[in-house]
Structures are given as structure tokens and as C-alpha cells.
Amino acid sequence: MVAREPAMSAGIAAVELLNIIRPTAAVSWFVTFMAHALHRWPEQRRALRDGGADYARAFAHEVRRFYPFAPFVGGRAAKTLSYAGHDIRENSLVLLDIHGQNHDPLLWPEPDRFAPQRFLDREPGQNDLIPQGGGDPALHRCPGEDITVTLMSQLATRLADLDRTVPPQDLHIPLRRIPTLPRSRMILRVPATPSA
């Protein structure tokens, strides 16, 4: 008889499936926000075409900073600790204010202005830009963040080059929906290509 490896447990299979679905969903949300940004600030199309890989990466970071994928994330304190002069008891609910951090004028001059240039001269520190969590990726931050930024950088230039129109729609982004998107999602019309 041939020995067989034990089958993967349902719990491990579920975790692995979520590890595929979560980054796919995150990237699709951010691509929607990139399309929104390119519609709202059309000069970014030329900047992406002319700015190369560095500008595309800066654009990806600025989309992640500017747009409210989620306003906050929560967790429970694993142990009693003190942080920034505040005592936090074990099992306390702790919220990370993602939107507040990513729009803090002490970190981001003119935080309500869309400005990819702010990332041209520097990569953000692990506790500055926190759209996918903060801190060390091995502990509390999304381990797929680098992949997300790389995919967004590649897709940003393609989206900028896409011959498309944006029909009338509701592009308001409601901050009461988590995660949020423009109300109409983001409808783009791409002209049909003639068949060969």
C-alpha cells in the first residue's frame, strides 16, 4: 500500500482560500479607486505615462493613502500594555484609525489633496501609511501589501493608457459603508475592438 498524506483540514483549507480571496478583493477595490482618481484628476494619466515606474509606485501609494478602503480596523489587546501614555488592558477592543492616520496633517501636508509626488522621494515608513494595517508585516500588517503595491503600480499605467469614457454615474464615496466604493462602483466604457 502507498501511504497517503492526511487531507487538509477544513479550517486550514478555509484560511488558505481566504488568503487568496482577500488580496484579490483588496486589489480590485484599489483598482476601482485608481479609476476614480484618474477620472477626478485627469492630469494623472499623463503623469503616469511620462513618470515611469517610480511615479506609478508613488501613484499607488497615494491612492492607498487618499481613498478610504476602510476607516479603521479593530482587534483585542493580547496582553495588558501601555502605549503612548495610555494603559490598555488585556482583551480591550483597540481600534486603529486608518483614515485619520492617512489624513493626518502632521504626517501629510495638505492631506485632502491628491498628490502622488509626496511619495517620489521616499517610501512610506511602516507606521506612516497604514491602509492595510500598521507595524511589522510579520506581526500586524497585511503580509500581501508589497504585492498589492506592485500590482497597483503595474495596473495604474495600463489604466492610464486605456481608451475609455466614464458615463454619468454617482461617484460619491459613502464613508458609512465598510469597505466603501463609489456608489455606482466605477463604470468605464471601453470601445469595442474590431474582430480580426
C-alpha positions in Angstrom: 0.0 0.0 0.0 1.0 3.6 -0.7 1.0 5.8 2.3 -1.2 8.9 1.8 -0.7 12.3 3.3 -3.5 13.3 5.6 -6.1 15.5 3.9 -6.0 19.2 4.7 -8.4 20.1 7.5 -11.4 22.3 6.7 -10.0 25.0 8.9 -6.7 25.2 7.1 -8.4 25.0 3.7 -10.7 27.9 4.7 -7.7 30.0 5.8 -5.8 29.3 2.6 -8.9 30.2 0.5 -9.2 33.4 2.4 -5.5 34.1 1.8 -6.3 34.1 -1.9 -9.6 35.9 -1.8 -8.6 38.8 0.5 -5.7 40.2 -1.6 -7.7 39.7 -4.8 -10.6 41.7 -3.3 -8.3 44.4 -1.9 -6.5 44.9 -5.3 -9.9 45.1 -7.1 -11.1 47.7 -4.6 -7.9 49.8 -5.1 -8.2 49.5 -8.9 -11.7 51.0 -8.6 -10.2 53.8 -6.6 -7.4 54.3 -9.2 -10.0 54.6 -11.9 -11.9 57.1 -9.8 -8.6 59.1 -9.2 -7.8 59.1 -12.9 -11.3 60.4 -13.7 -11.2 63.0 -10.9 -7.7 64.2 -11.7 -7.2 63.5 -15.5 -3.7 65.1 -15.4 -2.6 62.0 -13.6 -3.0 60.0 -16.9 -0.1 61.9 -18.5 1.9 61.9 -15.3 1.6 58.1 -15.2 2.6 57.8 -18.9 5.6 60.1 -18.5 6.7 59.3 -15.0 7.8 55.7 -15.3 7.8 53.0 -12.6 8.7 55.4 -9.8 5.7 57.6 -10.5 3.4 54.6 -10.9 4.5 53.3 -7.4 4.0 56.8 -5.9 0.5 56.9 -7.5 -0.3 53.5 -6.0 0.8 54.7 -2.5 -1.2 57.9 -2.9 -4.4 56.0 -3.9 -3.9 53.8 -0.8 -3.4 56.9 1.4 -6.2 59.1 -0.1 -9.0 56.6 -0.5 -10.9 55.1 2.4 -10.8 51.3 1.8 -11.8 51.0 5.5 -11.9 53.8 8.0 -10.5 51.7 10.8 -9.6 48.1 11.8 -10.1 46.6 15.3 -8.6 43.9 17.4 -8.3 42.8 21.0 -5.2 43.5 23.1 -3.4 40.2 23.6 -2.0 41.4 26.9 -2.0 44.4 29.2 0.3 47.1 27.9 1.0 50.8 27.9 1.1 52.7 24.6 1.8 56.5 24.1 1.0 57.0 27.8 -2.3 55.1 27.7 -2.9 51.9 29.7 -4.6 49.2 27.6 -6.0 46.2 29.5 -5.8 42.7 28.1 -8.8 41.8 25.9 -9.7 45.5 25.4 -11.0 46.4 22.0 -8.4 48.5 20.2 -9.2 50.5 17.0 -6.6 51.6 14.5 -7.8 54.9 12.9 -6.7 54.2 9.3 -8.5 57.2 7.7 -7.4 59.6 10.5 -3.7 58.4 10.2 -3.7 58.6 6.4 -5.2 62.1 6.5 -3.2 63.5 9.5 -1.8 66.9 8.5 1.2 66.4 10.8 2.2 63.4 8.6 0.8 64.5 5.3 0.9 68.2 4.3 -2.4 69.1 2.6 -3.9 65.7 3.4 -7.1 66.3 1.3 -5.1 67.0 -1.8 -4.3 64.0 -4.1 -0.5 64.3 -4.6 1.5 61.2 -5.6 4.6 63.4 -5.7 4.7 63.1 -1.9 6.0 59.5 -2.4 8.5 60.2 -5.2 11.4 60.9 -2.8 10.6 58.3 -0.1 9.0 55.0 0.6 6.5 55.4 3.5 7.6 54.3 6.9 5.9 51.2 8.4 3.9 53.4 10.8 3.1 56.3 8.4 1.0 55.0 5.6 -1.3 52.3 7.1 -4.2 51.5 4.7 -3.6 47.7 5.2 -2.6 47.9 8.9 0.5 49.2 10.7 3.7 48.0 12.1 5.8 44.9 11.1 4.3 42.7 8.3 5.4 39.7 10.3 3.1 40.7 13.1 0.2 43.1 12.5 0.4 44.4 8.9 -1.0 42.7 5.8 1.8 40.5 4.5 0.5 41.0 1.0 1.0 44.7 1.0 4.1 44.7 -1.2 2.3 42.5 -3.8 -0.7 44.9 -3.7 1.5 47.9 -4.3 3.4 46.1 -7.2 0.1 45.1 -8.8 -1.4 48.5 -8.4 1.7 50.1 -9.9 1.5 47.9 -13.0 -2.3 48.3 -13.4 -2.1 52.1 -12.9 -0.1 52.7 -16.1 -2.4 50.3 -18.0 -5.5 52.0 -16.7 -4.0 55.4 -17.6 -3.4 54.2 -21.2 -6.9 52.7 -21.6 -9.1 54.3 -24.2 -12.2 54.7 -22.1 -15.1 57.1 -21.2 -16.9 57.5 -17.9 -20.6 57.7 -18.4 -22.7 59.8 -16.0 -23.0 58.0 -12.6 -22.9 58.5 -8.9 -19.2 58.7 -7.9 -19.8 59.8 -4.4 -17.9 57.6 -1.9 -20.0 57.0 1.2 -17.9 56.7 4.3 -20.6 54.8 6.2 -20.1 51.7 4.0 -17.2 49.4 5.0 -15.4 48.7 2.8 -16.5 51.6 0.7 -16.7 52.1 -3.0 -18.2 54.8 -5.2 -22.0 54.4 -5.2 -22.1 53.4 -8.9 -18.9 51.3 -8.3 -17.0 52.8 -11.3 -18.4 52.2 -14.7 -16.0 52.6 -17.6 -16.9 52.3 -21.2 -14.2 50.9 -23.5 -14.8 51.0 -27.2 -15.2 47.6 -28.9 -12.2 46.4 -30.8 -12.9 45.2 -34.3 -12.6 41.4 -34.6 -9.8 40.0 -36.7 
